[in-house]
Amino acid sequence: MGLPSHHLLPKTTFRHIGVMVMFMSIMAAFCTIGYISVHDITRGWLVDIDNSLNIEIPSFNGQTKQIIPAETITNNITSIEDYLANDPLVGNIKIDRPDDIQIADIDEFAIPAPAFITISLRPDRANNAEDRLVNNIQNIAPNAIVKNAEEWEKSIQKTAYTLSIIFGGLTVAIFIITSILLSAIIKIQLRAHDETVQIIHLMGASSRNISSLFKSSITHPVLIGNIVGLGFAVIIFSPVMMLLNLEGNIPIFYASVGIIFFTFLILCRWVTHWTVMKTLRSMP
């Protein structure tokens, strides 16, 4: 039998669901941008860190509790620089040491400033090839503190993992909140049209027929809200990604937008069917 859908569910019944889906889809697209940005920026940082070595030549010996003379620091810098200049693994060498700046003056004894050396390594080197550099540098300057990528990587990866969980969790929360709100709206509409639902049910419409009616009425505003929201997100966020030098990830973003579109559509139809069937079973 044909259901009088225009009497049971006017076109304006679920218009606000389309508005809700529009805002939720924009938020989901924003979370996707955040997730992509975290991984891209983290990958860039790790590449830079993997190809660098940081050396500190301290001005204070922690073991002997003595100040290291400025002349010793200068000699260590020169020796390390001479060694690194002839090593095939080393690219650029940057030395940072204020010549005329002292940390403090204690009883007329000047504490010299420490020196920092940053080394750029060849990216095509063998695994753990920098270990040889570290050992030789510490042989030249036993007090030198060499920091490799491992210490930095752990901190960066931990931060990236935390941010990924946050953005991923927000995306999941958006879908859950949408489902809860949609289910509540469906229940309200069923209660509001209780008498009409019972009449068409007595006329021969099954629970699945009524569910199909609600799904059909929900689909149109969800489609419109999805298209408007995700279209707005693409127009706004694509230039933002280019400004952030993330243009290489734009195809991934477009694919994610497609996934968000179909996820909202399928989720809304499923929640509608489940809610209608459950509510009808509890109705007299």
KELUMMI-53039 format. One record per residue (C-alpha): residue number from 1; x, y, z. Coordinates in steps of 0.2 Angstrom, whole numbers, padded with zeros to 4 digits, always signed. Layout:
% residues N
<lose><i>NUM</i><u>X</u><v>Y</v><w>Z</w></lose>
...
This chain:
% residues 284
<lose><i>1</i><u>+0000</u><v>+0000</v><w>+0000</w></lose>
<lose><i>2</i><u>+0005</u><v>+0018</v><w>-0002</w></lose>
<lose><i>3</i><u>+0009</u><v>+0028</v><w>+0013</w></lose>
<lose><i>4</i><u>+0003</u><v>+0046</v><w>+0015</w></lose>
<lose><i>5</i><u>+0020</u><v>+0053</v><w>+0018</w></lose>
<lose><i>6</i><u>+0015</u><v>+0071</v><w>+0015</w></lose>
<lose><i>7</i><u>+0003</u><v>+0070</v><w>+0029</w></lose>
<lose><i>8</i><u>+0013</u><v>+0060</v><w>+0041</w></lose>
<lose><i>9</i><u>+0030</u><v>+0068</v><w>+0038</w></lose>
<lose><i>10</i><u>+0030</u><v>+0086</v><w>+0030</w></lose>
<lose><i>11</i><u>+0045</u><v>+0091</v><w>+0021</w></lose>
<lose><i>12</i><u>+0050</u><v>+0103</v><w>+0035</w></lose>
<lose><i>13</i><u>+0049</u><v>+0090</v><w>+0049</w></lose>
<lose><i>14</i><u>+0068</u><v>+0085</v><w>+0048</w></lose>
<lose><i>15</i><u>+0075</u><v>+0101</v><w>+0041</w></lose>
<lose><i>16</i><u>+0084</u><v>+0105</v><w>+0057</w></lose>
<lose><i>17</i><u>+0093</u><v>+0088</v><w>+0055</w></lose>
<lose><i>18</i><u>+0101</u><v>+0094</v><w>+0039</w></lose>
<lose><i>19</i><u>+0107</u><v>+0109</v><w>+0048</w></lose>
<lose><i>20</i><u>+0114</u><v>+0098</v><w>+0062</w></lose>
<lose><i>21</i><u>+0123</u><v>+0087</v><w>+0049</w></lose>
<lose><i>22</i><u>+0130</u><v>+0102</v><w>+0040</w></lose>
<lose><i>23</i><u>+0139</u><v>+0108</v><w>+0056</w></lose>
<lose><i>24</i><u>+0144</u><v>+0091</v><w>+0061</w></lose>
<lose><i>25</i><u>+0152</u><v>+0087</v><w>+0044</w></lose>
<lose><i>26</i><u>+0162</u><v>+0104</v><w>+0044</w></lose>
<lose><i>27</i><u>+0168</u><v>+0099</v><w>+0062</w></lose>
<lose><i>28</i><u>+0173</u><v>+0081</v><w>+0056</w></lose>
<lose><i>29</i><u>+0182</u><v>+0089</v><w>+0041</w></lose>
<lose><i>30</i><u>+0191</u><v>+0101</v><w>+0053</w></lose>
<lose><i>31</i><u>+0197</u><v>+0086</v><w>+0064</w></lose>
<lose><i>32</i><u>+0203</u><v>+0077</v><w>+0048</w></lose>
<lose><i>33</i><u>+0214</u><v>+0092</v><w>+0044</w></lose>
<lose><i>34</i><u>+0221</u><v>+0092</v><w>+0061</w></lose>
<lose><i>35</i><u>+0225</u><v>+0073</v><w>+0060</w></lose>
<lose><i>36</i><u>+0233</u><v>+0075</v><w>+0043</w></lose>
<lose><i>37</i><u>+0243</u><v>+0090</v><w>+0049</w></lose>
<lose><i>38</i><u>+0249</u><v>+0081</v><w>+0064</w></lose>
<lose><i>39</i><u>+0256</u><v>+0067</v><w>+0054</w></lose>
<lose><i>40</i><u>+0263</u><v>+0077</v><w>+0040</w></lose>
<lose><i>41</i><u>+0272</u><v>+0090</v><w>+0052</w></lose>
<lose><i>42</i><u>+0278</u><v>+0075</v><w>+0063</w></lose>
<lose><i>43</i><u>+0285</u><v>+0066</v><w>+0048</w></lose>
<lose><i>44</i><u>+0295</u><v>+0082</v><w>+0042</w></lose>
<lose><i>45</i><u>+0302</u><v>+0085</v><w>+0060</w></lose>
<lose><i>46</i><u>+0308</u><v>+0067</v><w>+0061</w></lose>
<lose><i>47</i><u>+0316</u><v>+0068</v><w>+0044</w></lose>
<lose><i>48</i><u>+0326</u><v>+0083</v><w>+0050</w></lose>
<lose><i>49</i><u>+0330</u><v>+0076</v><w>+0067</w></lose>
<lose><i>50</i><u>+0335</u><v>+0059</v><w>+0059</w></lose>
<lose><i>51</i><u>+0348</u><v>+0069</v><w>+0048</w></lose>
<lose><i>52</i><u>+0356</u><v>+0079</v><w>+0062</w></lose>
<lose><i>53</i><u>+0367</u><v>+0077</v><w>+0077</w></lose>
<lose><i>54</i><u>+0368</u><v>+0090</v><w>+0091</w></lose>
<lose><i>55</i><u>+0384</u><v>+0092</v><w>+0102</w></lose>
<lose><i>56</i><u>+0386</u><v>+0102</v><w>+0117</w></lose>
<lose><i>57</i><u>+0403</u><v>+0106</v><w>+0124</w></lose>
<lose><i>58</i><u>+0399</u><v>+0111</v><w>+0142</w></lose>
<lose><i>59</i><u>+0409</u><v>+0124</v><w>+0152</w></lose>
<lose><i>60</i><u>+0407</u><v>+0114</v><w>+0168</w></lose>
<lose><i>61</i><u>+0412</u><v>+0096</v><w>+0172</w></lose>
<lose><i>62</i><u>+0399</u><v>+0088</v><w>+0182</w></lose>
<lose><i>63</i><u>+0410</u><v>+0074</v><w>+0188</w></lose>
<lose><i>64</i><u>+0424</u><v>+0084</v><w>+0195</w></lose>
<lose><i>65</i><u>+0414</u><v>+0099</v><w>+0199</w></lose>
<lose><i>66</i><u>+0426</u><v>+0110</v><w>+0190</w></lose>
<lose><i>67</i><u>+0425</u><v>+0124</v><w>+0177</w></lose>
<lose><i>68</i><u>+0432</u><v>+0119</v><w>+0161</w></lose>
<lose><i>69</i><u>+0444</u><v>+0133</v><w>+0154</w></lose>
<lose><i>70</i><u>+0438</u><v>+0143</v><w>+0139</w></lose>
<lose><i>71</i><u>+0454</u><v>+0138</v><w>+0130</w></lose>
<lose><i>72</i><u>+0450</u><v>+0119</v><w>+0132</w></lose>
<lose><i>73</i><u>+0433</u><v>+0123</v><w>+0125</w></lose>
<lose><i>74</i><u>+0440</u><v>+0132</v><w>+0110</w></lose>
<lose><i>75</i><u>+0453</u><v>+0118</v><w>+0107</w></lose>
<lose><i>76</i><u>+0439</u><v>+0105</v><w>+0108</w></lose>
<lose><i>77</i><u>+0428</u><v>+0115</v><w>+0095</w></lose>
<lose><i>78</i><u>+0443</u><v>+0116</v><w>+0083</w></lose>
<lose><i>79</i><u>+0448</u><v>+0098</v><w>+0085</w></lose>
<lose><i>80</i><u>+0430</u><v>+0092</v><w>+0082</w></lose>
<lose><i>81</i><u>+0427</u><v>+0104</v><w>+0068</w></lose>
<lose><i>82</i><u>+0443</u><v>+0098</v><w>+0059</w></lose>
<lose><i>83</i><u>+0438</u><v>+0080</v><w>+0061</w></lose>
<lose><i>84</i><u>+0420</u><v>+0083</v><w>+0055</w></lose>
<lose><i>85</i><u>+0426</u><v>+0093</v><w>+0040</w></lose>
<lose><i>86</i><u>+0434</u><v>+0077</v><w>+0033</w></lose>
<lose><i>87</i><u>+0421</u><v>+0064</v><w>+0037</w></lose>
<lose><i>88</i><u>+0410</u><v>+0059</v><w>+0022</w></lose>
<lose><i>89</i><u>+0394</u><v>+0057</v><w>+0033</w></lose>
<lose><i>90</i><u>+0394</u><v>+0076</v><w>+0037</w></lose>
<lose><i>91</i><u>+0386</u><v>+0089</v><w>+0027</w></lose>
<lose><i>92</i><u>+0384</u><v>+0106</v><w>+0036</w></lose>
<lose><i>93</i><u>+0392</u><v>+0111</v><w>+0052</w></lose>
<lose><i>94</i><u>+0385</u><v>+0125</v><w>+0063</w></lose>
<lose><i>95</i><u>+0394</u><v>+0131</v><w>+0078</w></lose>
<lose><i>96</i><u>+0385</u><v>+0142</v><w>+0091</w></lose>
<lose><i>97</i><u>+0396</u><v>+0150</v><w>+0104</w></lose>
<lose><i>98</i><u>+0395</u><v>+0168</v><w>+0110</w></lose>
<lose><i>99</i><u>+0413</u><v>+0174</v><w>+0111</w></lose>
<lose><i>100</i><u>+0411</u><v>+0188</v><w>+0122</w></lose>
<lose><i>101</i><u>+0397</u><v>+0182</v><w>+0133</w></lose>
<lose><i>102</i><u>+0400</u><v>+0174</v><w>+0150</w></lose>
<lose><i>103</i><u>+0387</u><v>+0164</v><w>+0160</w></lose>
<lose><i>104</i><u>+0392</u><v>+0172</v><w>+0177</w></lose>
<lose><i>105</i><u>+0406</u><v>+0180</v><w>+0187</w></lose>
<lose><i>106</i><u>+0409</u><v>+0171</v><w>+0204</w></lose>
<lose><i>107</i><u>+0422</u><v>+0179</v><w>+0215</w></lose>
<lose><i>108</i><u>+0431</u><v>+0186</v><w>+0199</w></lose>
<lose><i>109</i><u>+0431</u><v>+0169</v><w>+0191</w></lose>
<lose><i>110</i><u>+0423</u><v>+0170</v><w>+0174</w></lose>
<lose><i>111</i><u>+0412</u><v>+0155</v><w>+0169</w></lose>
<lose><i>112</i><u>+0414</u><v>+0153</v><w>+0150</w></lose>
<lose><i>113</i><u>+0399</u><v>+0150</v><w>+0139</w></lose>
<lose><i>114</i><u>+0396</u><v>+0132</v><w>+0133</w></lose>
<lose><i>115</i><u>+0397</u><v>+0128</v><w>+0114</w></lose>
<lose><i>116</i><u>+0384</u><v>+0120</v><w>+0103</w></lose>
<lose><i>117</i><u>+0388</u><v>+0111</v><w>+0087</w></lose>
<lose><i>118</i><u>+0374</u><v>+0105</v><w>+0075</w></lose>
<lose><i>119</i><u>+0379</u><v>+0093</v><w>+0062</w></lose>
<lose><i>120</i><u>+0369</u><v>+0089</v><w>+0046</w></lose>
<lose><i>121</i><u>+0371</u><v>+0071</v><w>+0041</w></lose>
<lose><i>122</i><u>+0369</u><v>+0063</v><w>+0024</w></lose>
<lose><i>123</i><u>+0351</u><v>+0055</v><w>+0022</w></lose>
<lose><i>124</i><u>+0358</u><v>+0041</v><w>+0012</w></lose>
<lose><i>125</i><u>+0369</u><v>+0034</v><w>+0026</w></lose>
<lose><i>126</i><u>+0369</u><v>+0017</v><w>+0032</w></lose>
<lose><i>127</i><u>+0359</u><v>+0012</v><w>+0048</w></lose>
<lose><i>128</i><u>+0367</u><v>+0018</v><w>+0064</w></lose>
<lose><i>129</i><u>+0382</u><v>+0025</v><w>+0054</w></lose>
<lose><i>130</i><u>+0382</u><v>+0040</v><w>+0066</w></lose>
<lose><i>131</i><u>+0387</u><v>+0029</v><w>+0080</w></lose>
<lose><i>132</i><u>+0405</u><v>+0030</v><w>+0074</w></lose>
<lose><i>133</i><u>+0404</u><v>+0049</v><w>+0074</w></lose>
<lose><i>134</i><u>+0398</u><v>+0049</v><w>+0092</w></lose>
<lose><i>135</i><u>+0412</u><v>+0038</v><w>+0098</w></lose>
<lose><i>136</i><u>+0425</u><v>+0048</v><w>+0089</w></lose>
<lose><i>137</i><u>+0418</u><v>+0065</v><w>+0095</w></lose>
<lose><i>138</i><u>+0418</u><v>+0059</v><w>+0113</w></lose>
<lose><i>139</i><u>+0436</u><v>+0053</v><w>+0111</w></lose>
<lose><i>140</i><u>+0441</u><v>+0070</v><w>+0105</w></lose>
<lose><i>141</i><u>+0431</u><v>+0079</v><w>+0119</w></lose>
<lose><i>142</i><u>+0427</u><v>+0067</v><w>+0133</w></lose>
<lose><i>143</i><u>+0415</u><v>+0080</v><w>+0141</w></lose>
<lose><i>144</i><u>+0405</u><v>+0083</v><w>+0125</w></lose>
<lose><i>145</i><u>+0387</u><v>+0078</v><w>+0126</w></lose>
<lose><i>146</i><u>+0380</u><v>+0071</v><w>+0110</w></lose>
<lose><i>147</i><u>+0361</u><v>+0070</v><w>+0107</w></lose>
<lose><i>148</i><u>+0355</u><v>+0059</v><w>+0093</w></lose>
<lose><i>149</i><u>+0338</u><v>+0058</v><w>+0086</w></lose>
<lose><i>150</i><u>+0332</u><v>+0044</v><w>+0098</w></lose>
<lose><i>151</i><u>+0329</u><v>+0056</v><w>+0112</w></lose>
<lose><i>152</i><u>+0320</u><v>+0069</v><w>+0101</w></lose>
<lose><i>153</i><u>+0310</u><v>+0056</v><w>+0092</w></lose>
<lose><i>154</i><u>+0302</u><v>+0049</v><w>+0108</w></lose>
<lose><i>155</i><u>+0296</u><v>+0066</v><w>+0113</w></lose>
<lose><i>156</i><u>+0289</u><v>+0070</v><w>+0096</w></lose>
<lose><i>157</i><u>+0281</u><v>+0054</v><w>+0093</w></lose>
<lose><i>158</i><u>+0273</u><v>+0054</v><w>+0110</w></lose>
<lose><i>159</i><u>+0266</u><v>+0072</v><w>+0106</w></lose>
<lose><i>160</i><u>+0260</u><v>+0066</v><w>+0089</w></lose>
<lose><i>161</i><u>+0252</u><v>+0051</v><w>+0096</w></lose>
<lose><i>162</i><u>+0242</u><v>+0061</v><w>+0109</w></lose>
<lose><i>163</i><u>+0236</u><v>+0074</v><w>+0096</w></lose>
<lose><i>164</i><u>+0231</u><v>+0060</v><w>+0084</w></lose>
<lose><i>165</i><u>+0221</u><v>+0052</v><w>+0098</w></lose>
<lose><i>166</i><u>+0213</u><v>+0069</v><w>+0102</w></lose>
<lose><i>167</i><u>+0208</u><v>+0072</v><w>+0083</w></lose>
<lose><i>168</i><u>+0202</u><v>+0054</v><w>+0081</w></lose>
<lose><i>169</i><u>+0192</u><v>+0054</v><w>+0097</w></lose>
<lose><i>170</i><u>+0184</u><v>+0071</v><w>+0092</w></lose>
<lose><i>171</i><u>+0179</u><v>+0063</v><w>+0075</w></lose>
<lose><i>172</i><u>+0171</u><v>+0048</v><w>+0083</w></lose>
<lose><i>173</i><u>+0163</u><v>+0059</v><w>+0096</w></lose>
<lose><i>174</i><u>+0155</u><v>+0069</v><w>+0082</w></lose>
<lose><i>175</i><u>+0147</u><v>+0053</v><w>+0074</w></lose>
<lose><i>176</i><u>+0141</u><v>+0047</v><w>+0091</w></lose>
<lose><i>177</i><u>+0133</u><v>+0064</v><w>+0096</w></lose>
<lose><i>178</i><u>+0125</u><v>+0065</v><w>+0079</w></lose>
<lose><i>179</i><u>+0118</u><v>+0047</v><w>+0082</w></lose>
<lose><i>180</i><u>+0111</u><v>+0052</v><w>+0099</w></lose>
<lose><i>181</i><u>+0103</u><v>+0068</v><w>+0093</w></lose>
<lose><i>182</i><u>+0095</u><v>+0060</v><w>+0078</w></lose>
<lose><i>183</i><u>+0088</u><v>+0045</v><w>+0088</w></lose>
<lose><i>184</i><u>+0081</u><v>+0058</v><w>+0100</w></lose>
<lose><i>185</i><u>+0073</u><v>+0068</v><w>+0086</w></lose>
<lose><i>186</i><u>+0066</u><v>+0052</v><w>+0078</w></lose>
<lose><i>187</i><u>+0058</u><v>+0047</v><w>+0095</w></lose>
<lose><i>188</i><u>+0050</u><v>+0064</v><w>+0097</w></lose>
<lose><i>189</i><u>+0043</u><v>+0064</v><w>+0079</w></lose>
<lose><i>190</i><u>+0036</u><v>+0046</v><w>+0082</w></lose>
<lose><i>191</i><u>+0027</u><v>+0052</v><w>+0098</w></lose>
<lose><i>192</i><u>+0021</u><v>+0067</v><w>+0090</w></lose>
<lose><i>193</i><u>+0013</u><v>+0057</v><w>+0076</w></lose>
<lose><i>194</i><u>+0008</u><v>+0043</v><w>+0087</w></lose>
<lose><i>195</i><u>-0011</u><v>+0043</v><w>+0081</w></lose>
<lose><i>196</i><u>-0006</u><v>+0044</v><w>+0062</w></lose>
<lose><i>197</i><u>+0007</u><v>+0030</v><w>+0064</w></lose>
<lose><i>198</i><u>-0006</u><v>+0019</v><w>+0073</w></lose>
<lose><i>199</i><u>-0019</u><v>+0022</v><w>+0059</w></lose>
<lose><i>200</i><u>-0007</u><v>+0018</v><w>+0044</w></lose>
<lose><i>201</i><u>-0001</u><v>+0003</v><w>+0054</w></lose>
<lose><i>202</i><u>-0019</u><v>-0003</v><w>+0056</w></lose>
<lose><i>203</i><u>-0021</u><v>+0000</v><w>+0037</w></lose>
<lose><i>204</i><u>-0008</u><v>-0013</v><w>+0034</w></lose>
<lose><i>205</i><u>+0009</u><v>-0004</v><w>+0035</w></lose>
<lose><i>206</i><u>+0022</u><v>-0015</v><w>+0043</w></lose>
<lose><i>207</i><u>+0035</u><v>-0008</v><w>+0055</w></lose>
<lose><i>208</i><u>+0048</u><v>-0009</v><w>+0041</w></lose>
<lose><i>209</i><u>+0036</u><v>+0001</v><w>+0030</w></lose>
<lose><i>210</i><u>+0036</u><v>+0015</v><w>+0043</w></lose>
<lose><i>211</i><u>+0054</u><v>+0014</v><w>+0045</w></lose>
<lose><i>212</i><u>+0057</u><v>+0016</v><w>+0026</w></lose>
<lose><i>213</i><u>+0046</u><v>+0031</v><w>+0027</w></lose>
<lose><i>214</i><u>+0056</u><v>+0039</v><w>+0040</w></lose>
<lose><i>215</i><u>+0073</u><v>+0034</v><w>+0031</w></lose>
<lose><i>216</i><u>+0066</u><v>+0042</v><w>+0015</w></lose>
<lose><i>217</i><u>+0062</u><v>+0058</v><w>+0024</w></lose>
<lose><i>218</i><u>+0079</u><v>+0059</v><w>+0033</w></lose>
<lose><i>219</i><u>+0089</u><v>+0055</v><w>+0018</w></lose>
<lose><i>220</i><u>+0085</u><v>+0071</v><w>+0009</w></lose>
<lose><i>221</i><u>+0090</u><v>+0084</v><w>+0023</w></lose>
<lose><i>222</i><u>+0105</u><v>+0073</v><w>+0027</w></lose>
<lose><i>223</i><u>+0111</u><v>+0074</v><w>+0009</w></lose>
<lose><i>224</i><u>+0109</u><v>+0093</v><w>+0008</w></lose>
<lose><i>225</i><u>+0117</u><v>+0096</v><w>+0024</w></lose>
<lose><i>226</i><u>+0132</u><v>+0084</v><w>+0019</w></lose>
<lose><i>227</i><u>+0134</u><v>+0093</v><w>+0003</w></lose>
<lose><i>228</i><u>+0133</u><v>+0110</v><w>+0009</w></lose>
<lose><i>229</i><u>+0144</u><v>+0107</v><w>+0025</w></lose>
<lose><i>230</i><u>+0158</u><v>+0097</v><w>+0016</w></lose>
<lose><i>231</i><u>+0158</u><v>+0108</v><w>+0001</w></lose>
<lose><i>232</i><u>+0161</u><v>+0123</v><w>+0012</w></lose>
<lose><i>233</i><u>+0175</u><v>+0113</v><w>+0021</w></lose>
<lose><i>234</i><u>+0183</u><v>+0109</v><w>+0004</w></lose>
<lose><i>235</i><u>+0182</u><v>+0128</v><w>-0001</w></lose>
<lose><i>236</i><u>+0189</u><v>+0134</v><w>+0015</w></lose>
<lose><i>237</i><u>+0201</u><v>+0121</v><w>+0021</w></lose>
<lose><i>238</i><u>+0210</u><v>+0118</v><w>+0004</w></lose>
<lose><i>239</i><u>+0218</u><v>+0135</v><w>+0003</w></lose>
<lose><i>240</i><u>+0223</u><v>+0133</v><w>+0022</w></lose>
<lose><i>241</i><u>+0232</u><v>+0117</v><w>+0018</w></lose>
<lose><i>242</i><u>+0241</u><v>+0125</v><w>+0004</w></lose>
<lose><i>243</i><u>+0246</u><v>+0139</v><w>+0016</w></lose>
<lose><i>244</i><u>+0252</u><v>+0126</v><w>+0028</w></lose>
<lose><i>245</i><u>+0263</u><v>+0118</v><w>+0015</w></lose>
<lose><i>246</i><u>+0251</u><v>+0103</v><w>+0015</w></lose>
<lose><i>247</i><u>+0246</u><v>+0103</v><w>-0003</w></lose>
<lose><i>248</i><u>+0253</u><v>+0085</v><w>-0005</w></lose>
<lose><i>249</i><u>+0240</u><v>+0079</v><w>+0007</w></lose>
<lose><i>250</i><u>+0225</u><v>+0087</v><w>-0002</w></lose>
<lose><i>251</i><u>+0220</u><v>+0071</v><w>-0011</w></lose>
<lose><i>252</i><u>+0220</u><v>+0062</v><w>+0006</w></lose>
<lose><i>253</i><u>+0209</u><v>+0076</v><w>+0012</w></lose>
<lose><i>254</i><u>+0197</u><v>+0074</v><w>-0002</w></lose>
<lose><i>255</i><u>+0196</u><v>+0055</v><w>+0000</w></lose>
<lose><i>256</i><u>+0192</u><v>+0058</v><w>+0019</w></lose>
<lose><i>257</i><u>+0178</u><v>+0070</v><w>+0014</w></lose>
<lose><i>258</i><u>+0171</u><v>+0057</v><w>+0003</w></lose>
<lose><i>259</i><u>+0172</u><v>+0044</v><w>+0018</w></lose>
<lose><i>260</i><u>+0164</u><v>+0057</v><w>+0030</w></lose>
<lose><i>261</i><u>+0150</u><v>+0060</v><w>+0017</w></lose>
<lose><i>262</i><u>+0145</u><v>+0042</v><w>+0016</w></lose>
<lose><i>263</i><u>+0148</u><v>+0038</v><w>+0034</w></lose>
<lose><i>264</i><u>+0135</u><v>+0052</v><w>+0039</w></lose>
<lose><i>265</i><u>+0123</u><v>+0045</v><w>+0026</w></lose>
<lose><i>266</i><u>+0124</u><v>+0027</v><w>+0031</w></lose>
<lose><i>267</i><u>+0124</u><v>+0031</v><w>+0049</w></lose>
<lose><i>268</i><u>+0109</u><v>+0042</v><w>+0049</w></lose>
<lose><i>269</i><u>+0099</u><v>+0029</v><w>+0039</w></lose>
<lose><i>270</i><u>+0104</u><v>+0015</v><w>+0051</w></lose>
<lose><i>271</i><u>+0101</u><v>+0025</v><w>+0066</w></lose>
<lose><i>272</i><u>+0084</u><v>+0030</v><w>+0059</w></lose>
<lose><i>273</i><u>+0079</u><v>+0012</v><w>+0056</w></lose>
<lose><i>274</i><u>+0085</u><v>+0006</v><w>+0072</w></lose>
<lose><i>275</i><u>+0076</u><v>+0019</v><w>+0082</w></lose>
<lose><i>276</i><u>+0060</u><v>+0018</v><w>+0073</w></lose>
<lose><i>277</i><u>+0059</u><v>-0001</v><w>+0075</w></lose>
<lose><i>278</i><u>+0064</u><v>+0000</v><w>+0093</w></lose>
<lose><i>279</i><u>+0051</u><v>+0013</v><w>+0097</w></lose>
<lose><i>280</i><u>+0037</u><v>+0005</v><w>+0088</w></lose>
<lose><i>281</i><u>+0040</u><v>-0011</v><w>+0098</w></lose>
<lose><i>282</i><u>+0037</u><v>-0001</v><w>+0114</w></lose>
<lose><i>283</i><u>+0022</u><v>+0008</v><w>+0108</w></lose>
<lose><i>284</i><u>+0004</u><v>+0000</v><w>+0111</w></lose>
